[in-house]
C-alpha cells in the first residue's frame, strides 16, 4: 500500500531526477535542457561518471532517456530525488 505524502508522483507533475552515465560530459555538451545541472565524479575504479540533475515531468524524462539512448550513452542509474 502506498503512503500518502506531500509529494505524490504523477505523470504530469514535475519531479527531480538524478541520472548517472559513464564518461565526462560538460555542461555545454550536446543540448542539455537549461534547467538541468551537469557534474562529474569518479566511480570506484576512478573512471568519470556524469551526473545529470533536473526537474521534469514524466514525458520530458522519457524524452531525455530516449535522447541518451539515441546517442549510444548507457545508463548507470536513474533516481527520483525527493
C-alpha positions in Angstrom: 0.0 0.0 0.0 1.3 3.5 -0.9 1.8 6.0 1.8 0.1 9.4 1.3 2.6 12.2 1.5 3.2 15.7 0.4 4.8 14.8 -2.9 2.9 12.3 -5.0 4.5 11.2 -8.3 2.2 11.6 -11.2 2.7 11.6 -15.0 2.2 15.3 -15.4 3.7 16.8 -12.2 7.4 17.7 -12.4 9.8 15.8 -10.1 13.5 16.0 -9.6 15.6 13.2 -11.1 19.3 12.3 -10.9 20.7 10.4 -14.0 24.2 8.9 -14.0 26.0 8.0 -17.2 29.6 6.8 -17.7 32.2 9.3 -19.0 32.7 13.0 -18.8 30.2 15.3 -20.5 30.4 19.0 -19.8 27.6 21.5 -19.1 27.6 22.6 -22.8 27.9 19.1 -24.3 25.1 18.4 -26.8 21.9 20.3 -26.0 21.1 19.7 -22.3 18.0 21.4 -21.1 18.9 24.7 -19.4 17.2 23.7 -16.1 19.5 20.6 -15.8 22.7 20.7 -13.9 25.7 18.6 -15.1 28.5 17.5 -12.9 31.2 14.8 -12.9 32.5 12.5 -10.2 34.7 9.4 -10.2 33.5 5.9 -9.7 35.2 3.2 -7.5 37.6 2.5 -10.4 38.4 6.2 -10.7 36.6 6.5 -14.0 34.5 9.6 -14.7 30.7 9.5 -14.2 28.5 12.3 -15.4 25.5 13.3 -13.2 22.6 14.9 -14.8 20.1 16.5 -12.3 16.9 18.2 -13.2 13.2 18.6 -12.6 11.0 17.1 -15.3 7.5 15.7 -15.8 7.4 12.1 -17.0 7.2 12.9 -20.7 10.3 15.1 -20.5 12.2 12.4 -18.5 11.3 9.8 -21.1 12.4 12.2 -23.9 15.7 12.7 -22.2 16.3 9.0 -21.7 15.4 8.4 -25.4 17.9 11.1 -26.4 20.7 9.5 -24.3 19.8 6.1 -25.9 19.9 7.6 -29.4 23.4 8.9 -28.7 24.5 5.4 -27.5 25.1 6.5 -23.9 24.4 3.7 -21.4 22.6 4.5 -18.1 24.2 3.7 -14.8 21.2 4.8 -12.8 18.0 7.0 -12.8 16.8 8.1 -9.4 13.9 10.1 -8.1 15.1 12.7 -5.7 12.6 13.8 -3.0 
